[in-house]
Amino acid sequence: VQLNDTQVLAAGRDVTHTVNNLYASANLLERLRSHCTIEATHESETAAYSPRCKPGTRKTILADIMLWVTSSPEPHDSISMALLWLSGPAGGGKTCIQREVVERCKEQGMLAASYFFSTRVAELDNSLKFVATIALQLCVAFPGLRPYVEEEIKLDPTLFDKSLEIQFERLIESPLNRQSDVGPPIPHKVIIIDGLDECRNPQEQIRIIYLLARALAKRSLPLRVAIASRPEYDIRSTFDEPAVAAVTHRIKLEDYGCDTDIEDYLIDSLFEIRRKHPSASNIPSDWPSRVEVKKLVDKASGQFIYASTFLKFVNNPRRDLTEMFDLALNFHLSSPGSINPFTDLDLLYTIVLETADVDLSELKMLLHGIMVSDGMLGSTSNIDDFFGFNPGTTDRMFCDLHSIIHISPYMDHPKPVQFHHKSLEDYLQASHRSGKFHQSLSTTHKQMLQRCVTNIQAWHLHSLGTQPAPRDSVERLERWNENNVELSRR
């Protein structure tokens, strides 16, 4: 083959042009990469060491989530709604579940992207790099998107300084729509988002939910999105908005009993810890007893973080295993100077309680009053009446604490307001653990007795006809009289 000088020159220009294009493309993608945080994804170094669901546990809830993931989109079918909200109490294991869902979606080729918010890792407690990180992963999941994403970055050098909504429209919605217009339909895949409540700014939480819901509603985001979070007020109220609720399938972690899973997790883990311990030959083969394991499960009250924190503490080859076990099991009876096996759990409770922007003395009165009354105070409106608060005070004070306090919507519930976890009681009762949220038992009893006496007097004066019923019906006053007498006897 013979080439003249003109042909060689033209070929050289083509090669140079191609190389320059590749270089420019690489630069554009690198700009996108520089505004991402890989640490937030399922492939990060942190993710490699993160806890997973123990094989064989969480079967029902995982099956329900995967049914939603794999179901064919059908209008007006709740199971096929494109947005999933997995909500649950603090320490319930939502992140472990989301990581397991990620792995299952990867195995089935259905994972589009992931983002794990966290207050424990730098840059993961805000939405600054959220859109760019999702967009980069989508370019990998759908290679056809890359030219459109690069074009948006090239056209607007200031794109990464603009609002969350503009970035989402330019880097995710527009490329997906353009790819759908010229190519085959976007494959059925899912974006996994975890720990939205750990994005510190509530307004950013709300904006993320809204922009995803709007995009899914108008089908400009031809994917599915699964969000996991605690049921904090701003998130909860946003998902209750009609426009968001219309595209959302909800799964509540507390609807799935997990005592058996926690028991299996504890038994298997303790067996492994004993097997690997240097003094394993001196530890009885029937250790720990079934009674002790049952006691642990009862203390966990559905809280996987309690079980994992317990195991982390006892798993120390340089200490006597049975002594460490007994210390952790009976820690609520320990003196203030004792080593604390539940530091991580205490930190979680402190962080959640710190979010309640309310009067501290009233909050302590409520928390400790509910604890000692064992559900006898009734609904939030009854609690307001008992403590002499203005109507709605208890609901307002607890609006950010639904991840640790269960408030039933049903009036006939035997305990309408109660703690999600028994470990919260141990935390509140120990001053060296709960700090400013602690209140002595004697102070609580005194407060409760004073309120009982006040309420009984009010009922008595009303029964004599010398005082009108204080914003309440005669029936409620009579019921309160019975409860107050019983509480005062305690």
C-alpha positions in Angstrom: 0.0 0.0 0.0 1.4 3.4 -1.0 0.4 6.6 0.8 1.3 10.1 -0.5 2.3 12.9 1.8 -1.3 14.4 1.8 -2.8 11.1 2.9 -0.2 10.7 5.7 -0.8 14.2 6.9 -4.6 13.7 6.9 -4.2 10.4 8.8 -2.0 12.2 11.3 -4.6 14.9 11.8 -7.3 12.2 12.4 -5.2 10.4 14.9 -4.3 13.7 16.7 -8.0 14.7 16.6 -9.0 11.3 18.1 -6.4 11.5 20.8 -7.4 15.1 21.7 -11.0 14.0 21.9 -10.1 11.1 24.2 -8.0 13.5 26.3 -10.8 16.0 26.5 -13.3 13.3 27.4 -11.0 12.0 30.1 -10.6 15.5 31.5 -14.4 16.0 31.6 -14.9 12.7 33.4 -12.1 13.6 35.8 -13.9 16.9 36.6 -17.0 14.8 37.5 -14.8 12.5 39.5 -13.3 15.4 41.5 -16.8 16.3 42.7 -17.6 12.8 43.8 -17.0 10.9 47.0 -16.4 7.3 46.4 -16.4 6.7 50.1 -20.2 7.1 50.0 -20.6 4.1 47.6 -20.9 0.4 48.1 -17.4 -0.1 46.7 -15.6 2.2 49.3 -13.0 1.0 51.7 -15.5 1.7 54.5 -18.0 -0.6 52.9 -15.5 -3.4 52.8 -15.4 -3.5 56.6 -19.1 -2.6 57.2 -21.3 -5.2 58.9 -23.6 -7.3 56.8 -26.7 -9.3 57.5 -25.9 -12.7 58.9 -26.8 -15.4 56.3 -30.3 -16.7 57.0 -31.5 -13.6 58.8 -33.9 -10.8 57.7 -35.4 -13.2 55.2 -38.9 -11.7 55.1 -38.0 -8.1 54.9 -35.3 -8.8 52.3 -37.8 -10.8 50.2 -40.3 -7.9 50.3 -37.7 -5.4 49.3 -36.4 -7.6 46.4 -40.0 -8.2 45.3 -40.4 -4.4 45.0 -37.0 -4.2 43.1 -37.8 -6.9 40.6 -41.5 -6.3 40.0 -42.6 -4.8 36.7 -43.8 -1.2 36.9 -47.6 -1.1 36.7 -49.6 2.1 37.2 -51.6 2.3 40.5 -49.9 -0.9 41.8 -48.4 -0.1 45.2 -45.8 -2.8 45.0 -44.4 -1.3 41.8 -44.2 2.3 43.1 -40.9 3.6 41.9 -39.8 5.1 45.3 -39.3 2.8 48.4 -38.9 4.2 51.9 -37.5 1.8 54.4 -38.0 3.3 57.8 -37.0 2.0 61.2 -35.8 2.9 64.7 -32.2 3.9 65.5 -29.9 0.8 65.6 -32.4 -1.5 63.9 -30.1 -2.6 61.2 -31.3 -0.6 58.2 -27.8 -0.1 56.8 -27.0 -3.8 57.0 -30.3 -4.5 55.1 -29.4 -1.9 52.4 -26.0 -3.3 51.9 -27.5 -6.8 51.5 -29.9 -5.3 49.0 -27.0 -3.8 47.1 -25.3 -7.2 46.9 -28.4 -8.9 45.7 -29.0 -6.2 43.1 -25.4 -6.5 41.9 -25.8 -10.3 41.5 -28.9 -9.8 39.4 -27.4 -7.0 37.4 -30.0 -4.5 38.7 -27.8 -2.0 40.7 -27.5 1.4 39.1 -25.8 3.3 42.0 -25.6 3.7 45.7 -25.0 6.4 48.3 -24.6 5.9 52.0 -24.9 9.1 54.1 -23.0 9.0 57.5 -22.2 11.5 60.2 -19.1 9.4 61.1 -17.3 9.9 57.8 -16.1 13.3 56.5 -18.1 14.7 53.6 -20.9 12.1 54.0 -23.1 14.2 56.2 -24.3 16.6 53.5 -25.6 16.6 49.9 -22.7 18.5 48.3 -21.4 15.6 46.3 -24.6 13.5 46.2 -25.6 14.2 42.6 -22.1 13.9 41.1 -21.5 10.6 42.9 -24.7 9.1 41.6 -24.1 10.5 38.1 -20.6 8.9 37.9 -22.0 5.5 38.9 -24.8 5.8 36.3 -22.1 6.5 33.6 -20.6 3.1 34.5 -23.9 1.3 34.8 -25.1 2.8 31.5 -22.1 3.7 29.3 -24.3 5.4 26.7 -24.9 8.2 29.2 -21.3 9.3 29.3 -21.3 11.6 26.2 -24.4 13.4 27.4 -23.0 13.9 30.9 -19.7 15.1 29.5 -21.5 17.5 27.2 -23.4 19.1 30.2 -20.1 19.5 32.1 -18.4 21.1 29.0 -21.3 23.5 28.3 -21.4 24.8 31.9 -18.0 25.0 33.8 -19.9 26.3 36.9 -22.4 23.4 37.0 -20.9 21.8 40.2 -21.4 25.1 42.0 -25.1 25.2 41.2 -28.1 24.0 43.2 -28.8 20.3 43.9 -31.9 20.5 41.6 -30.0 21.9 38.6 -27.2 19.4 39.0 -29.7 16.6 39.2 -31.6 17.8 36.0 -28.4 18.3 34.0 -26.3 15.3 35.1 -29.0 12.7 35.6 -32.4 13.5 34.2 -31.4 15.0 30.9 -28.7 12.4 30.0 -31.1 9.5 30.9 -33.9 11.1 28.8 -31.6 11.7 25.8 -30.3 8.2 25.9 -33.8 6.8 26.0 -34.7 8.9 23.0 -32.0 7.6 20.7 -31.3 4.1 22.1 -33.0 1.1 23.6 -35.0 1.6 26.8 -33.0 2.1 30.0 -32.7 -1.3 31.7 -34.6 -1.9 34.9 -32.2 -0.9 37.7 -32.3 0.6 41.2 -30.5 3.4 43.1 -29.9 2.6 46.8 -29.7 5.5 49.3 -29.0 4.8 53.0 -29.0 7.0 56.1 -30.8 10.0 54.7 -31.4 11.2 58.3 -27.6 11.4 58.7 -27.5 14.2 56.1 -27.3 16.9 58.8 -29.4 19.6 57.1 -33.1 18.8 57.2 -33.7 21.0 54.2 -31.3 19.0 52.2 -33.1 15.8 53.2 -36.4 17.3 52.0 -35.0 18.5 48.7 -33.5 15.1 47.9 -36.9 13.4 48.5 -38.7 16.0 46.5 -36.4 15.9 43.5 -36.4 12.1 43.3 -40.2 11.9 43.8 -40.9 14.5 41.1 -38.5 12.9 38.6 -40.1 9.4 39.2 -43.6 10.8 39.0 -43.0 12.3 35.5 -40.9 9.3 34.5 -37.9 11.4 33.7 -36.0 9.1 36.0 -36.6 5.6 34.5 -35.2 3.8 37.5 -36.2 2.8 41.0 -34.9 4.4 44.2 -34.8 2.8 47.6 -34.2 5.2 50.6 -33.6 4.0 54.1 -33.7 6.3 57.1 -35.0 6.8 60.7 -38.5 8.2 60.8 -37.4 11.7 61.8 -40.0 14.5 61.5 -38.8 16.3 58.4 -38.4 13.0 56.4 -41.6 11.6 57.8 -43.7 14.6 57.0 -42.2 14.9 53.4 -43.1 11.3 52.6 -46.6 12.1 53.9 -47.0 14.8 51.3 -49.6 13.5 48.7 -47.3 14.0 45.7 -44.5 12.0 47.3 -46.8 9.4 48.9 -48.4 8.7 45.4 -45.1 7.2 44.2 -43.8 5.7 47.4 -44.0 2.1 48.7 -43.3 2.0 52.4 -41.7 -0.7 54.5 -41.5 -0.3 58.2 -38.7 -2.2 59.9 -40.7 -2.5 63.2 -43.4 -4.5 61.3 -40.9 -7.4 61.0 -40.1 -9.3 64.2 -36.4 -10.1 64.5 -35.9 -11.7 67.9 -35.2 -15.0 66.4 -32.6 -13.5 64.0 -30.9 -11.7 66.9 -30.8 -14.9 68.9 -29.3 -16.9 66.0 -26.8 -14.0 65.5 -25.7 -14.0 69.1 -25.5 -17.8 69.4 -23.4 -18.3 66.3 -21.2 -15.3 67.0 -20.5 -16.3 70.6 -19.7 -19.8 69.5 -17.1 -18.4 67.1 -15.7 -16.1 69.7 -15.4 -19.0 72.2 -13.8 -21.2 69.6 -11.1 -18.7 68.8 -10.4 -17.6 72.3 -7.0 -18.6 73.7 -8.6 -20.2 76.8 -11.3 -22.0 74.8 -10.5 -25.3 76.4 -11.4 -23.9 79.8 -14.8 -22.5 78.8 -17.8 -24.9 79.4 -19.2 -26.3 76.1 -22.7 -25.2 77.1 -21.6 -21.6 77.6 -23.5 -19.3 77.4 -26.7 -20.8 78.8 -30.0 -20.5 76.9 -31.3 -18.3 79.8 -28.5 -15.9 79.4 -29.0 -15.7 75.6 -32.7 -15.1 76.1 -31.9 -12.3 78.5 -29.6 -10.8 75.9 -32.3 -11.0 73.2 -34.8 -9.4 75.6 -32.4 -6.5 76.3 -31.8 -6.0 72.6 -35.6 -5.6 72.0 -35.1 -5.8 68.2 -32.0 -3.6 68.2 -29.2 -5.2 66.2 -26.8 -2.5 67.3 -27.2 -3.7 70.9 -26.2 -7.2 70.0 -23.3 -6.2 67.8 -22.0 -3.7 70.4 -22.2 -6.5 73.0 -20.3 -8.9 70.8 -17.7 -6.3 70.0 -17.0 -5.8 73.7 -16.7 -9.4 74.7 -14.5 -10.4 71.7 -11.2 -9.6 73.4 -8.7 -12.5 73.4 -6.7 -10.8 76.2 -9.5 -10.8 78.7 -11.5 -13.5 80.4 -14.4 -14.2 78.1 -16.9 -15.3 80.7 -16.1 -12.3 82.9 -16.5 -9.9 80.0 -19.8 -11.5 79.1 -21.1 -11.2 82.6 -19.9 -7.6 82.9 -21.7 -6.6 79.7 -24.9 -8.6 80.5 -25.2 -7.0 83.9 -23.8 -3.6 83.1 -26.9 -1.8 84.2 -26.1 -2.9 87.8 -22.5 -1.6 87.5 -21.0 1.4 89.3 -20.2 4.6 87.5 -16.5 3.8 87.4 -17.0 0.5 85.5 -15.9 0.1 81.9 -18.7 0.8 79.5 -19.4 -1.9 76.9 -22.0 0.2 75.2 -20.2 3.4 74.3 -21.3 3.2 70.7 -24.9 2.7 71.7 -24.8 5.6 74.2 -23.4 7.9 71.5 -26.3 6.9 69.2 -28.9 7.8 71.9 -27.1 11.1 72.7 -27.0 12.1 69.0 -30.7 11.4 68.6 -31.7 13.2 71.8 -29.5 16.2 70.9 -31.7 16.8 67.8 -34.7 17.6 70.0 -34.7 21.4 70.1 -36.9 21.7 73.2 -36.8 22.6 76.8 -34.5 20.1 78.5 -36.3 20.0 81.9 -39.6 19.2 80.2 -38.0 16.6 77.9 -36.5 14.8 80.9 -39.8 15.0 82.8 -41.5 13.3 79.8 -38.8 10.7 79.1 -38.4 9.6 82.7 -42.1 9.8 83.4 -43.0 7.5 80.5 -40.2 5.2 81.7 -41.5 4.7 85.3 -45.2 4.7 84.3 -44.8 1.7 82.0 -47.3 2.9 79.5 -50.0 3.9 82.0 -49.9 7.6 80.9 -51.7 6.6 77.7 -51.7 8.7 74.5 -49.8 11.9 73.8 -52.9 14.0 74.6 -53.3 12.1 77.9 -49.7 12.8 78.7 -50.2 16.5 78.0 -53.2 16.4 80.5 -51.2 14.5 83.1 -48.3 17.0 83.1 -50.4 20.1 82.7 -48.9 20.9 79.3 -50.7 22.8 76.6 -52.4 20.5 74.0 -49.9 19.2 71.4 -46.8 19.7 73.6 -45.8 16.0 73.8 -46.3 15.5 70.0 -44.1 18.6 69.4 -41.4 17.6 71.8 -41.2 14.0 70.4 -41.5 14.9 66.7 -37.7 14.4 66.2 -37.5 11.3 68.5 -39.6 8.7 66.6 -36.4 6.7 66.0 -36.2 5.9 69.7 -39.8 6.4 70.8 -42.8 4.6 69.4 -46.1 6.6 69.2 -49.0 4.5 68.1 -51.6 6.1 65.8 -54.2 3.8 67.3 -56.1 5.1 70.4 -56.8 1.6 71.7 -53.2 0.5 71.8 -52.3 -0.8 75.3 -49.1 1.4 75.4 -49.6 4.2 72.9 -46.2 5.8 73.8 -43.2 3.7 74.7 -39.5 3.3 74.1 -38.5 1.3 71.0 -35.7 -0.3 73.0 -35.2 -1.3 76.6 -31.6 -0.3 76.5 -32.8 3.4 76.4 -34.0 2.9 80.0 -30.6 1.7 81.1 -29.0 4.7 79.4 -31.3 7.3 81.0 -31.0 5.8 84.4 -27.1 6.0 84.5 -25.8 9.6 84.9 -22.3 8.6 83.6 -23.9 7.4 80.3 -26.7 9.9 79.6 -25.2 13.0 81.1 -27.6 16.0 80.9 -30.4 13.7 79.9 -30.2 11.8 83.3 -32.6 12.4 86.1 -32.6 10.6 89.4 -35.4 8.1 90.1 -36.3 10.0 93.3 -36.8 13.2 91.3 -39.0 11.4 88.8 -41.1 9.8 91.5 -41.5 13.2 93.2 -42.6 14.8 90.0 -45.0 12.0 89.2 -46.5 12.1 92.7 -47.0 15.9 92.6 -48.8 15.5 89.3 -50.9 12.7 90.6 -52.0 14.7 93.6 -52.7 17.8 91.5 -54.8 15.7 89.1 -56.7 13.9 91.9 -57.5 17.3 93.5 -58.8 18.6 90.2 -61.0 15.6 89.8 -62.2 15.9 93.4 -63.1 19.6 93.1 -64.9 18.9 89.9 -66.9 16.1 91.5 -68.0 18.5 94.2 -69.1 21.0 91.6 -66.7 23.7 92.9 -64.4 23.8 89.8 -65.1 23.3 86.1 -63.4 20.5 84.3 -60.0 21.7 83.1 -60.3 21.5 79.3 -61.4 17.9 79.6 -64.5 15.7 79.8 -65.8 14.2 83.0 -65.1 10.7 81.6 -61.5 11.5 81.1 -61.2 13.0 84.6 -62.7 9.9 86.1 -60.3 7.7 84.1 -57.4 9.9 85.2 -58.4 9.6 88.8 -58.1 5.8 88.6 -54.7 6.0 86.9 -53.4 8.7 89.2 -54.3 6.7 92.3 -52.5 3.7 90.9 -49.4 5.7 89.9 -49.3 7.4 93.3 -49.3 4.0 95.0 -46.2 3.1 93.0 
